[in-house]
Amino acid sequence: MSINNILLGKTLDGYTDLLYNYGCSRPATEQFLLDSVPFLERQQRAIDIVEGVLAAHGKEKLLRYLAELARVEHGIRELEPWVRDHVVHAVLSYILGAFINERFLMLSERVDFFQWKIAGLLHDVGYPVEIAANILQPFEDTINGIKNDLGVTANEIKFLVLPENLENLTNGVCSFDLIQQRLEEWRLQIDVRSAYERMLKSGKICHGMISSLALLYVLDLMYQKYNPDRRYVDTYLQDSNINWNQKYFEGDIVSACSAVYIHNLDSSYFSHAKIERSIAPTAFLLKLSDSFQDWERPSLSDPNGIPADKYYIEVANGDLILHCDIPSMRKENIRDEVFSCLEANDIMIL
């Protein structure tokens, strides 16, 4: 049985309703996971699922803005046709995370549904910015190569993608401060501003940072519009602002976006303190799901991706086990991603 069948909830007796609470339509999810269709059609199905999940949470206005960010990769693929997919990947990661959340994490460690919708589905929306930086690199290399061939002394040319004001929220609030506070609560020794400045100086964009800041920026705008006083609304009252309660922003939104901020950081950032699921469950689940989701991902080196039937996942004797019939180097890369960043003694990759 392929991993997609397992994630769909297939058992000997039929299907379990694992994904109901995560806003996934069974027919749409089954078609997405099991149908063999051209990749661009599958990518569109993934976007449809993103829209459906966000609408199911009662925030139709939210999907109008955030689902649009996920569409950008459609256009990028025309410039770079086999850039590694991040749209289908996001939905597969989200469904995989739902499985891990329900079947593996203890009740006290489980991630809130809304937090997982933001982190699981939208953690890569900043990837087009990273692609833009990569597209500039060959042009930069060519100019510098010509200079070197001519033997003329001149400054090296550098093309940089430099986002401005993405961290500046309404009411004078800074995203870096919100994320830093959350990471400190999670006992992670990461200096948020220094990591961002290091990225900018390197010229190599980290899509995790950009995704996080973009999400916080857009969501902050929406909370400001629909709850301009940023009130803490009594959830027992029928209030028009109940879906934009400030406590959800400072709790769920900041946690989800903080998890997104660190999910693509180099392992060196976790050399002193790794992510613990009992302390930072959203960050733990995102990093684990993002690292495990390796099947059916087209890339330049592998235009079709590895089939889903090469992967199998189970929970046995309290351990989460990912079985992979893939090249040893690729399997080792998954292990490195997981164990260099997470406290994960009861996780195995075989």
C-alpha positions in Angstrom: 0.0 0.0 0.0 1.4 3.4 -1.0 1.8 6.2 1.6 -1.0 8.2 -0.2 -3.5 5.4 0.6 -2.4 5.4 4.2 -2.7 9.2 4.5 -6.2 9.0 3.0 -7.1 6.7 5.9 -7.5 3.5 4.0 -7.8 0.4 6.1 -9.0 -3.2 5.5 -12.5 -2.1 6.4 -12.6 1.0 4.1 -11.6 4.5 5.1 -11.4 6.3 8.4 -12.4 10.0 8.6 -9.0 11.2 9.7 -9.1 14.4 7.6 -12.6 15.7 8.4 -11.4 18.1 11.2 -8.7 19.4 8.9 -11.2 20.8 6.4 -10.4 18.3 3.6 -13.2 17.2 1.3 -13.0 13.4 1.0 -13.8 13.2 -2.8 -11.3 16.1 -3.6 -8.6 14.7 -1.4 -9.0 11.2 -2.8 -8.8 12.5 -6.3 -5.7 14.5 -5.4 -3.9 11.6 -3.7 -4.8 8.7 -6.0 -5.6 10.0 -9.5 -2.9 10.0 -12.1 -3.2 13.3 -14.0 -0.7 15.8 -15.6 1.3 17.6 -13.0 -0.1 21.1 -13.7 -3.6 19.7 -13.3 -2.6 18.1 -10.0 -1.1 21.4 -8.9 -4.4 23.2 -9.6 -6.2 20.5 -7.5 -3.8 21.3 -4.7 -4.7 25.0 -4.9 -8.4 24.0 -4.8 -7.8 22.0 -1.6 -6.0 25.0 0.0 -9.0 27.2 -0.8 -11.4 24.6 0.5 -9.5 24.1 3.8 -9.3 27.8 4.5 -13.0 28.3 3.7 -13.9 25.4 6.0 -12.5 27.3 8.9 -15.0 30.1 8.4 -12.5 32.6 7.0 -13.5 33.0 3.4 -11.9 36.4 3.3 -8.6 34.8 4.3 -8.4 32.4 1.4 -8.9 35.2 -1.1 -5.5 36.7 -0.2 -3.5 33.7 1.0 -4.6 31.2 -1.6 -3.5 33.7 -4.3 0.1 33.6 -2.9 0.1 29.9 -3.6 -0.8 30.4 -7.2 2.3 32.4 -8.0 4.4 29.2 -8.6 2.2 28.4 -11.7 3.7 31.4 -13.5 7.2 30.7 -12.2 7.2 27.2 -13.6 7.0 28.7 -17.1 10.4 30.4 -16.5 11.9 27.4 -14.7 9.8 24.4 -15.7 11.3 21.8 -13.4 11.9 23.9 -10.3 11.2 21.6 -7.3 7.4 21.8 -6.6 6.2 23.5 -3.5 2.4 23.6 -4.2 1.5 19.9 -4.4 4.2 19.4 -1.7 2.4 21.8 0.7 -0.8 19.9 0.5 0.9 16.5 0.8 2.8 17.9 3.8 -0.4 19.2 5.3 -2.2 15.8 5.0 0.9 14.0 6.3 1.0 16.4 9.2 -2.6 15.6 10.0 -1.8 11.9 10.1 1.2 12.5 12.4 -0.8 14.9 14.6 -3.6 12.3 15.1 -1.8 9.1 15.1 1.6 9.8 16.7 1.6 13.0 18.9 0.2 12.7 22.4 -2.9 14.6 23.2 -0.9 17.3 25.1 1.4 17.8 22.1 -1.2 17.9 19.3 -1.2 21.0 17.1 -4.3 23.3 16.9 -6.2 22.8 13.7 -6.0 26.4 12.7 -2.3 26.7 13.4 -1.7 23.7 11.2 -3.8 25.1 8.4 -1.6 28.2 8.3 1.8 26.5 8.8 1.1 23.2 6.9 -0.5 24.7 3.8 1.3 28.0 3.5 4.9 27.5 4.7 6.4 27.8 1.2 4.4 30.7 -0.2 7.6 32.8 -0.3 9.4 30.3 -2.5 8.9 32.5 -5.7 11.2 35.1 -4.1 13.9 32.5 -3.6 13.5 31.4 -7.3 13.8 35.1 -8.3 17.2 35.2 -6.5 18.3 32.0 -8.2 17.3 33.3 -11.6 19.6 36.3 -11.1 22.6 34.1 -10.2 23.5 32.9 -13.7 23.3 36.5 -15.1 25.6 37.6 -12.3 28.0 34.7 -12.9 28.1 35.4 -16.6 29.0 39.1 -16.2 31.7 38.3 -13.6 33.0 35.5 -15.8 33.4 37.8 -18.8 35.3 40.3 -16.5 37.6 37.5 -15.3 38.2 36.3 -18.9 39.2 39.8 -20.0 41.6 40.1 -17.1 40.3 43.6 -16.3 40.4 44.8 -12.7 36.9 45.8 -11.6 34.4 45.2 -8.8 32.5 42.0 -8.7 28.9 42.4 -9.8 26.2 41.3 -7.3 22.5 41.1 -7.9 20.5 41.0 -4.7 16.8 40.5 -3.9 16.2 42.8 -0.9 12.7 42.8 0.6 11.9 46.1 2.3 9.3 46.8 5.1 8.0 43.2 5.1 8.6 43.0 8.8 6.8 46.2 9.7 3.3 45.6 10.8 0.5 48.0 11.7 0.4 49.9 15.0 4.2 50.1 15.1 4.6 46.3 15.7 7.6 44.4 14.2 7.3 40.8 13.1 10.9 40.1 14.3 9.9 41.0 17.9 6.8 38.7 17.8 8.7 35.8 16.3 11.7 36.3 18.7 9.4 36.2 21.7 7.8 33.0 20.5 11.1 31.3 19.8 12.3 32.2 23.3 9.2 30.6 24.7 10.1 27.5 22.6 13.6 27.6 24.2 15.3 28.0 20.8 18.6 29.9 20.7 18.0 31.7 17.4 18.4 35.5 17.0 15.7 36.3 14.5 17.0 39.6 13.3 20.6 38.3 12.9 19.4 35.3 10.9 17.5 37.7 8.6 20.4 40.0 8.1 22.7 37.1 7.5 20.4 35.9 4.7 20.3 39.4 3.1 24.1 39.7 3.1 24.5 36.3 1.6 22.2 37.1 -1.3 20.6 33.7 -0.9 17.0 34.0 0.0 15.5 31.7 2.6 11.9 31.1 1.5 10.9 30.1 5.0 11.8 33.5 6.4 10.0 35.3 3.5 6.9 33.0 3.8 6.7 33.8 7.5 7.0 37.5 7.1 4.6 37.6 4.1 2.0 35.7 6.0 2.3 37.8 9.1 2.2 41.0 7.1 -1.0 40.0 5.2 -2.8 38.5 8.2 -1.9 41.6 10.3 -3.5 43.8 7.6 -6.6 41.7 7.7 -6.9 41.7 11.5 -6.4 45.5 11.4 -9.2 45.9 8.9 -11.8 43.6 10.6 -10.8 44.3 14.2 -9.2 47.8 14.1 -9.2 48.1 17.9 -7.4 44.7 18.1 -9.9 43.7 20.8 -9.9 40.4 22.7 -13.5 39.4 22.0 -15.4 37.2 24.4 -15.9 33.9 22.5 -19.2 33.4 24.1 -20.7 36.5 22.6 -22.1 36.6 19.1 -19.7 39.4 17.9 -19.0 40.3 14.2 -15.3 40.3 15.1 -15.2 36.9 16.7 -13.2 35.4 13.8 -10.7 38.2 14.1 -10.2 38.0 17.9 -6.8 39.5 18.8 -6.0 36.5 21.0 -6.0 34.3 17.9 -3.5 36.5 16.2 -1.1 36.7 19.2 -1.6 33.0 19.8 -2.3 30.9 16.7 -1.1 33.2 14.0 2.2 34.1 15.6 2.9 30.5 16.5 2.2 29.3 13.0 4.3 32.0 11.4 7.2 31.4 13.8 7.2 27.8 12.9 7.3 28.8 9.2 10.2 31.2 9.9 12.5 28.5 11.2 11.4 25.5 9.1 14.0 26.0 6.4 16.9 27.3 8.5 20.3 25.5 8.3 20.9 22.9 10.9 23.6 25.1 12.5 20.8 27.2 14.0 19.8 24.2 16.1 23.3 23.1 17.3 22.6 24.4 20.8 18.9 23.6 21.2 16.7 21.5 19.0 12.9 21.7 18.5 11.0 19.7 21.2 7.5 18.7 20.4 6.3 19.1 24.0 7.4 22.8 23.9 7.0 23.8 20.3 4.5 21.3 18.7 3.7 23.4 15.6 7.4 23.9 14.7 8.1 20.2 15.4 5.2 19.0 13.2 6.0 21.4 10.4 9.7 20.5 10.2 9.0 16.8 10.5 6.2 16.8 7.8 8.2 19.0 5.5 11.3 16.7 5.8 9.3 13.5 5.4 7.4 14.6 2.3 9.8 13.5 -0.4 7.6 11.5 -2.8 6.0 12.8 -6.1 8.1 16.0 -6.1 9.3 16.8 -9.7 12.6 18.5 -10.0 15.3 19.2 -12.6 17.1 16.0 -11.8 13.9 13.9 -11.4 11.1 15.3 -13.6 8.6 12.7 -12.4 9.5 12.5 -8.8 9.7 9.2 -6.8 6.4 7.3 -6.8 4.3 7.2 -3.6 4.5 3.4 -3.5 8.2 3.7 -2.6 7.1 5.1 0.8 5.2 3.7 3.7 4.5 5.2 7.1 3.3 3.6 10.3 3.1 4.0 14.1 4.4 0.9 15.8 5.0 0.4 19.5 4.9 4.2 20.0 7.5 4.9 17.3 6.8 6.8 14.0 8.5 4.9 11.2 8.9 6.1 7.6 9.9 3.2 5.2 11.6 4.5 2.0 12.7 2.3 -0.9 14.9 5.1 -2.3 18.6 5.7 -3.0 20.6 5.7 0.3 21.9 9.3 -0.2 18.4 10.6 -0.5 17.3 8.7 2.6 20.3 10.0 4.5 19.3 13.6 3.5 15.9 13.0 5.1 17.5 11.7 8.3 19.9 14.7 8.4 17.0 17.2 8.1 15.0 15.5 10.8 17.6 14.6 13.4 19.7 17.7 13.1 16.8 20.0 14.1 14.4 17.9 16.1 14.5 16.0 19.4 13.1 12.8 17.9 14.2 9.6 19.7 11.1 7.7 18.7 11.2 8.4 15.0 12.8 6.1 12.5 13.6 6.3 8.8 14.2 2.9 7.3 
